[in-house]
Amino acid sequence: MSNLQHKPHRNTIAVENAKIIERQDFPGDQVILRVHAPEIAASAQPGQFAHIQCDPALAMRRPLSIMRVSAKNGWVDFLFKVLGEGTRLLANRKVDDLLSIMGPIGKPFETQMKHSRPLLIGGGVGIPPMVFLADSMREVKDAYQPFVIMGSEVPFPFKTQPSQIMVPGVPGDVIAAMPLMDDWGFASRLARLQDYPVCFNGYVTDLALTWLDALS
Ligand SMILES: Cc1cc2nc3c(=O)[nH]c(=O)nc-3n(C[C@H](O)[C@H](O)[C@H](O)COP(=O)(O)OP(=O)(O)OC[C@H]3O[C@@H](n4cnc5c(N)ncnc54)[C@H](O)[C@@H]3O)c2cc1C
């Protein structure tokens, strides 16, 4: 059977029967699924999402942001937190299962790359689109050095680590970062409301203001 079924919307949205090729589980009922969906991987842009059939028995699809894609290898990553019935059923799906995925949907971010230091802020389900946006900036890494701020009130869906990248304007003891960003050479910092070692204690927007105030 062809992976691509049809393109229901102005030839830009595909519905693919996507095989789950990797699954990672994180504390706080959070899951990352990597699926083989080459049509969606080829055309998705940061800020877009997909509608996922969580289980064949559940007709209504659930929207999830696209977190990363590899157009070359044809995969798409989603990060989700179990909330209700749909995401609970999705969390039961295993490697090699097929998921019907409709996407990419939505207006991509409009990035005006006028500034060499874009500030990317995302909390909770806002994390995946910022990962995708940062990933897209790697191609222009010499020109743009984003500062990525992420927040979560459940454990972060990755193993946090002290950053190797200093950020002037951010308190020196706030060094918790997303390892992927360090790997990409991008500065990142993490914020939480509960006091948590080496994270900023407050909202993501408070950390952003602290940084911006120090710059001005
Ligand atoms: C654009 C977008 C991107 C998102 N990206 C992410 C992401 O990257 N990661 C993430 O974790 N979450 C994301 N979310 C949130 C995610 O979509 C919800 O957590 C998910 O839909 C919850 O579904 P559920 O069935 O588990 O929860 P439920 O609370 O059971 O249902 C979710 C919603 O669907 C409605 N609903 C359920 N069943 C029916 C029905 N039969 N008829 C009518 N309405 C029904 C409910 O009223 C409820 O509002 C995103 C949401 C949007 C809109």
The ligand as a MOL file (V3000), in Angstrom:
LIG
                    3D

  0  0  0     0  0            999 V3000
M  V30 BEGIN CTAB
M  V30 COUNTS 53 58 0 0 0
M  V30 BEGIN ATOM
M  V30 1 C -2.6530 23.4360 17.1150 0
M  V30 2 C -2.4690 22.5740 18.3350 0
M  V30 3 C -1.2480 21.9850 18.5760 0
M  V30 4 C -1.0710 21.1810 19.6970 0
M  V30 5 N 0.1400 20.6180 19.9000 0
M  V30 6 C 0.3240 19.8030 20.9580 0
M  V30 7 C 1.5670 19.1530 21.1600 0
M  V30 8 O 2.5240 19.3100 20.3950 0
M  V30 9 N 1.6840 18.3320 22.2300 0
M  V30 10 C 0.6240 18.1210 23.1050 0
M  V30 11 O 0.8020 17.3820 24.0780 0
M  V30 12 N -0.5500 18.7230 22.9250 0
M  V30 13 C -0.7410 19.5440 21.8770 0
M  V30 14 N -1.9510 20.1410 21.6960 0
M  V30 15 C -3.0270 19.8410 22.6440 0
M  V30 16 C -3.6550 18.4870 22.2630 0
M  V30 17 O -4.2830 18.5920 21.0190 0
M  V30 18 C -4.6580 18.0690 23.3100 0
M  V30 19 O -3.9740 17.8130 24.5080 0
M  V30 20 C -5.3880 16.8370 22.8510 0
M  V30 21 O -6.2650 17.1370 21.8000 0
M  V30 22 C -6.1780 16.2740 24.0140 0
M  V30 23 O -6.9660 15.2190 23.5270 0
M  V30 24 P -7.5300 14.1150 24.4990 0
M  V30 25 O -8.5180 13.3090 23.7600 0
M  V30 26 O -6.3980 13.4230 25.1590 0
M  V30 27 O -8.2270 15.0020 25.6080 0
M  V30 28 P -9.7770 15.2800 25.8210 0
M  V30 29 O -9.8180 16.3290 26.8740 0
M  V30 30 O -10.5020 14.0020 26.0580 0
M  V30 31 O -10.2640 15.8670 24.4390 0
M  V30 32 C -9.6680 17.0260 23.8720 0
M  V30 33 C -10.7090 17.9350 23.2810 0
M  V30 34 O -11.4470 17.2770 22.2740 0
M  V30 35 C -12.8080 17.4090 22.5460 0
M  V30 36 N -13.4320 16.1660 22.1990 0
M  V30 37 C -13.0250 14.9650 22.5630 0
M  V30 38 N -13.8500 14.0350 22.0380 0
M  V30 39 C -14.7760 14.7010 21.3330 0
M  V30 40 C -15.8720 14.3260 20.5450 0
M  V30 41 N -16.2290 13.0560 20.3720 0
M  V30 42 N -16.6010 15.2980 19.9560 0
M  V30 43 C -16.2680 16.5980 20.1070 0
M  V30 44 N -15.2260 17.0230 20.8280 0
M  V30 45 C -14.5000 16.0850 21.4230 0
M  V30 46 C -12.9100 17.6500 24.0230 0
M  V30 47 O -14.0430 18.4470 24.2950 0
M  V30 48 C -11.6620 18.3890 24.3330 0
M  V30 49 O -11.8120 19.7890 24.1830 0
M  V30 50 C -2.1450 20.9770 20.6050 0
M  V30 51 C -3.3910 21.5610 20.3580 0
M  V30 52 C -3.5390 22.3580 19.2470 0
M  V30 53 C -4.8910 22.9990 18.9960 0
M  V30 END ATOM
M  V30 BEGIN BOND
M  V30 1 1 1 2
M  V30 2 1 2 3
M  V30 3 2 2 52
M  V30 4 2 3 4
M  V30 5 1 4 5
M  V30 6 1 4 50
M  V30 7 2 5 6
M  V30 8 1 6 7
M  V30 9 1 6 13
M  V30 10 2 7 8
M  V30 11 1 7 9
M  V30 12 1 9 10
M  V30 13 2 10 11
M  V30 14 1 10 12
M  V30 15 2 12 13
M  V30 16 1 13 14
M  V30 17 1 14 15
M  V30 18 1 14 50
M  V30 19 1 15 16
M  V30 20 1 16 17
M  V30 21 1 16 18
M  V30 22 1 18 19
M  V30 23 1 18 20
M  V30 24 1 20 21
M  V30 25 1 20 22
M  V30 26 1 22 23
M  V30 27 1 23 24
M  V30 28 2 24 25
M  V30 29 1 24 26
M  V30 30 1 24 27
M  V30 31 1 27 28
M  V30 32 2 28 29
M  V30 33 1 28 30
M  V30 34 1 28 31
M  V30 35 1 31 32
M  V30 36 1 32 33
M  V30 37 1 33 34
M  V30 38 1 33 48
M  V30 39 1 34 35
M  V30 40 1 35 36
M  V30 41 1 35 46
M  V30 42 1 36 37
M  V30 43 1 36 45
M  V30 44 2 37 38
M  V30 45 1 38 39
M  V30 46 1 39 40
M  V30 47 2 39 45
M  V30 48 1 40 41
M  V30 49 2 40 42
M  V30 50 1 42 43
M  V30 51 2 43 44
M  V30 52 1 44 45
M  V30 53 1 46 47
M  V30 54 1 46 48
M  V30 55 1 48 49
M  V30 56 2 50 51
M  V30 57 1 51 52
M  V30 58 1 52 53
M  V30 END BOND
M  V30 END CTAB
M  END
